[in-house]
Amino acid sequence: MENRKSMLMFVLITVLAMVMSACQPAATTGTEEGAMMEKVGEGEGQVDIIAWAGYIERGETDPAYDWVTEFEAATSCKVNVKVAATSDEMVALMNEGGFDLVTASGDASLRLISGGRVQEINTALIPSWDTVDPRLQSAPWHTVDGKHYGVPYQWGSNVLMYNTETFGDQPPTSWSVVFEETTLPDGQSNKGRVQAFDGPIYIADAALYLKYQNPELGIEDPYALNREQFDAALNLLRQQRELVGRYWHDAFIQMDDFTNEGVVASSSWPFQVNILQAGGAPIASTIPVEGATGWADTTMMHVDAPHPNCAYLWLEHSINPKLQGDLAAWFGSVPAVLAACSGNALLGDAGCATNGEGNFDKIAFWKTPTADCFGTGGECVPYHEWVTNMIAVMGGR
């Protein structure tokens, strides 16, 4: 109970930080403070990065996966990483300041831009920019008015991870195994044996499920919900609340829950799937019939980055094919540089296809809900209501 109170308090503080960030001036260009850089100078000796778990590896977990050591040797920029568990945590940390870069997903990136927390990137200072997948170069989650506020990093889908011993020869084909009470193939109920992501953006997962299962609701975009659609998604999540043993946000705690606590099905990332499988756990994953939400992550630079030269050196390093392929193999994601899909010993030439390269147009990528339905003129439930209502759902209200 105490952990839950602490989690809810953190999210409330995050909401206040997001509201305050909306009052900050927009990111500047030209010669103003926080202007886009015009040249890269000598490194300052370190670079401080907020990242998702597993995104920046130095070989400590597995010696084969290390894209930090060589960078540090070549640039004398020591890489310091602060792991964040949710997009809201990333926004809160960027609001606090003191960091250079963040690997932001689409449900954080536009908030960081509108809040003036990140600066425009001078792509002329990124020699390998033209190697980035054209589908990502000007993606709307990091490009505003033709200005780029980050360098694409990786993308992928939120998968349904499940225990193969529980499901046997009947692998799940629908997200219903985590949303609806049901008897699983091992003859036991799913109640208390499933998990759900604890971020407000998870409401979109419920909406995506309803888009397929209840077409009469008329859901077209799971991030652009009118009041009726939003309430339907909340009701589904309240129903799910009776089934959920834990709302997860820490990838390593989730892996322990699958290994030791009897959890058998949950939304997850390919990262957890890969780690558990490598350890011999009876784990597999799938994208169910309803489809999946997903993430396209961008490395963004703080408007007041304390180590801007090292930051730009890392931005260039982050899209070299070797790093991109190794990271895709490690995380189960798809590289932002498609050249990484061939010739990488760890990923293999079939790795990008296995990780879902062909699913780009099928994924509902994370993005921050807006009241104007992303400029379409409709009336949608804005993100701050997603935050407060998800807190209520997790609290049993």
Secondary structure, DSSP 8 states (H G I E B T S, - for coil): -HHHHHHHHHHHHHHHHHHHHTTS-----TTSTT---S---S--SEEEEEE-TTSS-BSSS-TT-BSSHHHHHHH--EEEEEE-SSHHHHHHHHHH---SEEEE-HHHHHHHHHTT-B----GGG-TTGGGS-HHHHT-TTTEETTEE--EEEEEEE-EEEEEHHHHTT----STHHHHS--B-TTSSB-TTSEEEE-SGGGHHHHHHHHHHH-GGG--S-TTS--HHHHHHHHHHHHHHHTTEEEEE--HHHHHHHHHHS---EEEE-HHHHHHHHHTT-SEEEE--TT-EEEEEEEEEEBTT-S-HHHHHHHHHHTTSHHHHHHHHHHHT-EESSGGGGSS-TTT-TTHHHHTTGGGGGGEEE-----TTTTTTS-----HHHHHHHHHHHHTT-
